[in-house]
Each structure stands twice: as C-alpha cells, then as structure tokens.
Amino acid sequence: MGRSTMKRRVAVGAWLFLLLGPVALGVDSATLASVERKNGPDARLRVEAWQRLLDNDPARSEQDKLDAVNRFFNQLVFVSDAEHWGREDYWATPLEFLATGGGDCEDFAVAKYFALKALGVPGDRLRMTYVKAIRLNEAHMVLTYYATPSAEPVVLDNLVPDIRPASSRKDLVPVYSFNGDGLWLAKARGQGRFVGSPDRLSRWTELQKRVDRETGAGR
C-alpha cells in the first residue's frame, strides 16, 4: 500500500552506525552473515544499528524511546509492495524491512511497534492504526501511542517526521486499529470500539509467526 512515486533517500549513513556504540546483538552472527550475503554490507550495518537501538536503557523515558524509534525507522526508503516484493500486499518483518532498506507504510508501523515493545513499552499502549490519508486519497497505516487508556493518542508516521497528537493530524481519518491483544473500530481519534481478537487479521497472524521464527521465540 502507498505510493511508488514517493521515494525518500536512505539517510542512514555509516557515520550513524559508528556513533551508536557497541552492538547489543539480539540477531545471531549467522543471521547477520545471511543478511550481508543477500543484501550487502550496508544491510548488515542497518541491522546492527537496529540492535543497538534495542539496547534498553532503563533511564530512558517512554517519550525518548518513541522519538528514537520514530527517527530511526523514518530514515528508510518508502517503496510500494508491488515494486519491492512483486506482490500486492506484503507485511515485512522488522528484519526484512531493515535488510532490504525500505518498505511501505505497514512496514514502518510494524517495525516501530516491535521495536518499542522490545524497549519495554507496554503493548497495550501501542496500536497499528489504519487511516485514510485525505490529501493522498488512499489508505495508510501509522503507529499510535496511548500514554494512558483515556489519553489522546500520538501518531508515529513515515509521512510526517515529528510525532504529533492525533487531533493535529486532520489529514488522517482513523478506520480501525489493532495490536497483539485486540482489534478496534476507530470512528474517532480515540480508543474506538473493541471488536475482537487480532487473529481475525490473517496478515498480522502470519507476520507474527515469521517474527517468532526470526527471533527464536517459543524455542
């Protein structure tokens, strides 16, 4: 989903990886070697930088984590699934997204969701949210964050670099949202109406299985 005409250059340069400090690897050396073999040395650097990002500092606030994750992933290139994967709709894992250097709006939102969960942000504060992007007249996905259940969410979006309250994003009309715990219909810029398990979303359940295989979860 998205616009193949909307390309952004990868701003992630070697200087960034050098500044981020020692690698805190959650991806094993065999996976790193495979990434480099398939996608080149820059791909390995991106994955290593991601692992540094996930080195959780308990002193960091949730706002700091939101800012760091949003800034990190927004450096990657937007590219449509048709162009990138030769498929109409494919949800990449964070590792696939980083290894290949780009993806569409779902890939940005999914990668931010898993990164923030890995940094200790509770999953019930995070939702992948489908919206209609009014100016573009097309469907779009963002990540939303709720500091408390009753709080106005803020929006982490690949279209806009800074994190903004949902009320300031008049260009987005929410449709529905989900996370690992549930699925909500979003008729307003708030919690929305709970309608059941996210397992109703086949692409989400299939994506989680691939993420589990990559991370070794459940072994």
C-alpha positions in Angstrom: 0.0 0.0 0.0 1.3 3.5 -0.6 2.9 5.5 -3.4 5.7 4.1 -5.6 6.3 7.7 -6.7 7.0 8.8 -3.1 10.7 7.9 -2.7 12.9 9.1 0.1 16.6 8.6 0.2 18.1 6.5 2.9 19.6 8.9 5.3 21.1 6.1 7.4 24.8 6.5 6.7 27.9 4.8 8.0 28.5 7.7 10.4 25.3 6.9 12.2 26.2 3.3 12.9 29.7 4.4 14.1 28.1 6.8 16.6 25.7 4.4 18.1 28.2 2.5 20.2 28.8 -1.3 20.8 26.4 -3.7 19.2 23.9 -5.3 21.6 23.1 -8.2 19.3 19.8 -10.0 19.5 20.3 -11.2 16.0 22.9 -14.0 15.9 26.0 -13.9 13.7 24.6 -16.4 11.2 21.6 -14.2 10.6 23.9 -11.2 10.2 26.1 -13.1 7.7 23.0 -14.1 5.8 21.7 -10.5 5.7 25.1 -9.3 4.4 25.3 -12.1 1.8 21.8 -11.5 0.4 21.7 -7.7 0.7 25.2 -6.4 1.0 27.3 -4.8 3.8 25.0 -1.7 4.2 22.2 -4.1 5.1 24.3 -5.6 7.9 25.1 -2.1 9.2 21.4 -1.3 9.3 20.5 -4.4 11.2 23.4 -3.8 13.6 22.2 -0.3 14.2 18.7 -1.6 14.9 20.2 -3.9 17.5 21.9 -1.0 19.2 18.7 0.9 19.2 17.1 -2.0 21.1 19.8 -1.9 23.9 17.3 -0.8 26.5 18.5 1.9 29.0 16.1 1.8 31.9 16.7 5.6 32.5 15.2 6.5 29.1 11.6 7.8 29.2 8.9 6.4 27.0 8.9 9.7 25.1 12.6 9.3 24.4 12.0 5.8 23.2 9.2 7.0 20.9 11.4 9.7 19.5 14.4 7.5 18.9 12.4 4.7 17.2 10.4 7.0 15.1 13.5 8.9 13.9 15.5 5.7 13.3 12.9 4.0 11.0 11.9 7.1 9.2 15.3 7.2 7.7 14.4 4.3 5.5 13.0 4.5 1.9 9.3 4.3 1.1 8.7 1.8 -1.7 5.4 0.0 -2.6 5.0 -3.7 -2.1 4.5 -4.2 -5.9 7.8 -2.6 -6.6 9.7 -4.0 -3.6 8.3 -7.6 -3.3 6.4 -8.1 -6.6 3.2 -8.6 -4.5 0.1 -6.6 -4.0 0.3 -6.6 -0.2 3.1 -8.0 1.9 3.9 -7.2 5.6 7.6 -7.4 6.2 9.2 -8.3 9.5 11.4 -5.6 11.0 14.4 -7.7 10.0 13.2 -7.9 6.4 12.5 -4.2 6.4 16.0 -3.3 7.6 17.8 -5.8 5.5 16.2 -4.6 2.3 16.4 -0.9 3.2 12.8 0.1 2.7 9.1 -0.8 2.6 5.6 0.7 2.6 3.6 2.2 5.4 2.7 -1.1 7.1 6.4 -1.9 7.3 7.2 1.4 9.1 4.4 1.0 11.6 5.1 -2.7 12.3 8.8 -2.1 12.8 8.2 0.7 15.2 5.6 -1.4 17.1 8.0 -4.3 17.7 11.0 -2.0 18.5 9.1 -0.2 21.1 7.8 -3.4 22.7 11.4 -4.7 22.8 12.3 -1.5 24.6 9.8 -2.2 27.3 6.8 0.0 26.2 3.7 -2.0 27.1 1.9 -3.4 24.0 -1.5 -2.1 25.2 -0.2 1.4 24.7 0.6 0.8 21.1 -1.6 0.2 18.1 -1.1 -0.2 14.4 -3.8 2.1 13.0 -5.3 2.1 9.5 -6.4 5.5 8.4 -7.4 7.3 5.2 -4.8 9.8 4.2 -7.1 12.6 2.9 -4.6 14.5 0.8 -3.4 11.4 -0.9 -6.9 9.9 -1.1 -5.7 6.4 -0.1 -5.4 4.0 2.8 -2.4 4.4 5.1 -1.1 2.8 8.3 0.5 4.6 11.2 1.5 3.6 14.8 -0.4 5.3 17.6 0.7 5.5 21.2 -1.6 6.0 24.2 0.2 7.2 27.4 -3.0 6.1 29.3 -6.1 4.3 28.2 -8.1 7.6 28.2 -5.3 9.7 26.7 -5.4 11.2 23.3 -3.0 9.1 21.1 0.1 10.5 19.4 0.9 9.4 15.8 4.2 8.0 14.6 4.1 8.3 10.8 6.5 7.9 8.0 4.8 10.8 6.1 5.5 13.3 8.8 8.8 13.3 10.7 7.7 14.5 14.1 5.3 12.8 16.5 2.0 14.7 16.8 -1.2 14.4 18.7 -4.0 12.7 16.7 -6.1 15.9 17.0 -3.5 17.8 15.0 -3.5 15.2 12.1 -6.6 16.5 10.4 -5.2 14.9 7.2 -5.8 11.4 8.7 -9.2 9.7 9.3 -8.9 6.6 11.5 -10.6 3.5 10.3 -9.5 0.7 12.7 -6.6 -0.2 14.9 -5.0 -3.4 16.4 -2.2 -4.7 18.4 -1.2 -8.1 19.8 -4.2 -8.1 22.1 -7.2 -6.8 20.2 -8.9 -5.1 17.2 -10.8 -1.9 17.4 -13.0 0.1 15.1 -11.9 3.7 15.2 -14.7 6.1 14.5 -12.9 9.0 16.3 -9.4 9.9 17.3 -9.5 7.9 20.5 -9.8 4.3 21.7 -12.6 3.2 19.4 -14.9 0.2 19.8 -13.3 -3.2 20.7 -14.4 -5.8 18.2 -12.4 -8.9 19.0 -9.1 -10.7 18.5 -6.4 -9.5 16.1 -6.3 -13.1 14.9 -9.1 -12.0 12.6 -6.3 -10.3 10.6 -4.6 -13.1 8.6 -1.6 -10.9 7.6 -1.0 -10.0 11.2 -1.0 -13.6 12.4 1.2 -14.7 9.6 3.6 -11.9 10.3 3.8 -12.7 13.9 4.8 -16.3 13.1 7.6 -15.1 10.8 8.8 -12.7 13.5 8.8 -15.5 16.1 10.8 -17.7 13.7 13.4 -14.9 13.2 13.8 -14.2 16.9 13.6 -17.8 18.1 10.5 -17.1 20.2 9.0 -20.2 21.6 12.1 -22.3 21.2 
